[in-house]
């Protein structure tokens, strides 16, 4: 049940990252929230396999912090690279 909750929180972190960062027009509307859910599930499972207690507070904090860092990094890198690629394509087309 906790895995479901952490994935839901991960999706919420991804939604917050999507609407807080400037490149949301450069990628799909559910890319970053879906990434948040996937990353939070992977981090949660890795930490539980390492022996962290699922009812402890630190597993929640670490999982959501890693999820936020990954979502922000991917959004910024992906948006910037797509913006540069679009500008290069526009120049190549002669506009």
C-alpha positions in Angstrom: 0.0 0.0 0.0 2.9 2.4 0.8 4.3 1.8 -2.7 1.0 3.1 -4.1 1.1 6.2 -1.9 4.7 7.0 -2.8 4.0 6.6 -6.5 1.0 9.0 -6.1 3.2 11.5 -4.3 5.9 11.1 -7.0 3.3 11.9 -9.6 2.3 15.0 -7.6 6.0 16.0 -7.4 6.3 15.6 -11.2 3.2 17.7 -11.7 4.6 20.4 -9.5 7.9 20.3 -11.4 6.1 20.5 -14.7 4.1 23.6 -13.8 6.9 25.3 -11.9 9.5 25.1 -14.6 9.6 27.1 -17.8 9.9 24.4 -20.5 6.5 22.8 -20.2 5.7 23.6 -23.9 8.6 21.5 -25.1 7.5 18.1 -24.0 4.3 16.1 -23.4 1.9 16.9 -20.6 2.4 13.7 -18.7 6.1 13.0 -19.3 7.4 14.6 -16.1 4.6 13.4 -13.8 5.0 9.8 -15.1 8.7 10.1 -14.6 8.0 11.2 -11.0 5.9 8.1 -10.4 8.4 5.7 -11.9 11.4 7.3 -10.1 9.6 7.3 -6.8 8.7 3.6 -7.2 12.3 2.6 -8.1 13.9 4.6 -5.3 11.3 3.2 -2.8 12.0 -0.4 -3.8 15.7 0.1 -3.8 15.6 1.6 -0.3 13.4 -1.2 1.1 15.7 -3.8 -0.4 18.5 -2.1 1.4 16.7 -2.6 4.6 15.1 0.8 5.3 11.9 0.5 7.2 8.8 1.4 5.2 7.2 3.0 8.2 10.2 5.2 8.9 10.2 8.9 8.0 13.6 9.0 6.2 12.6 6.6 3.4 9.7 9.0 2.5 12.0 12.1 2.6 14.8 10.5 0.6 12.4 9.1 -2.0 10.6 12.3 -2.6 13.8 14.4 -2.6 15.4 12.1 -5.2 12.2 12.2 -7.2 12.1 16.0 -7.2 15.8 16.3 -8.2 15.4 13.9 -11.1 12.2 15.5 -12.3 13.7 19.0 -12.2 16.9 17.9 -13.9 15.1 16.0 -16.7 12.7 18.8 -17.3 15.4 21.4 -17.6 17.8 19.3 -19.7 15.0 18.0 -22.0 13.3 21.4 -22.5 16.6 23.1 -23.2 17.8 20.5 -25.7 14.5 20.4 -27.5 14.4 24.2 -27.7 17.9 24.2 -29.2 16.9 21.5 -31.7 13.8 23.4 -32.7 15.8 26.5 -33.3 18.4 24.6 -35.4 15.6 23.0 -37.4 14.0 26.4 -38.0 17.3 27.9 -39.2 17.8 24.9 -41.4 14.5 25.4 -43.0 15.4 28.9 -43.9 13.1 30.9 -41.7 
